[in-house]
């Protein structure tokens, strides 16, 4: 752009200063709102990921290759003649990049009472190890968190 054309454009902007200031304010406000919405969406995305991983999922999960498609309970990771879960957890926890590791067993079932039924996800954990990787223990509303001790049945 030549200097002469630039000078002409600058003069033209200030022929009607009110219009120029309104346009500048609208552009500035639009940019500020765009920045606000972008930051809000980034924060919401971060919070959704944190909520999802801190309560149940964790950051990384290790599954057998055929874990999800057809998964009868006895073929899961540590099932009959499956992987040695204790050795796998120990090897995973030994990695310097891993903060904590804990085994889990998932199962699905149907919970019913008199005239109502609902699907349920059952989660088997090792309480002492689970406390290091999730925040389940901080979400207790009533009662106490699990311990590694078996309850005595009278």
Beta strands, then each sheet from edge to edge (+ up, - down):
strand 1: 104-113
strand 2: 116-125
sheet 1: 1+ 2-
end
